[in-house]
Amino acid sequence: MTVEVALSVMAGARVGYLLVIDADDQCTDSVTEAQLTAVRDGSAYSDRLRVRDVLRLRRNPDVLAPV
């Protein structure tokens, strides 16, 4: 799911976070609206950025660093 779609889902559901699940329907993480908004407003943002990329970015801030 892209960041834009995730933000749209959150707005429609009136929630501040999404739970991230894996292929086995196990909750693996969560992401907040504030986190997604901060990434969307950042200089490295592209409309193809996915929520899983945001989670990777949280774990390793250099993932989306400009080259």
HELIX and SHEET records of a PDB file:
HELIX    1   1 VAL A    3  ALA A   13  1                                  11    
HELIX    2   2 GLU A   33  ARG A   40  1                                   8    
HELIX    3   3 VAL A   51  ARG A   59  1                                   9    
SHEET    1   A 2 TYR A  17  ILE A  21  0                                        
SHEET    2   A 2 CYS A  27  THR A  32 -1                                        
END                                                                             
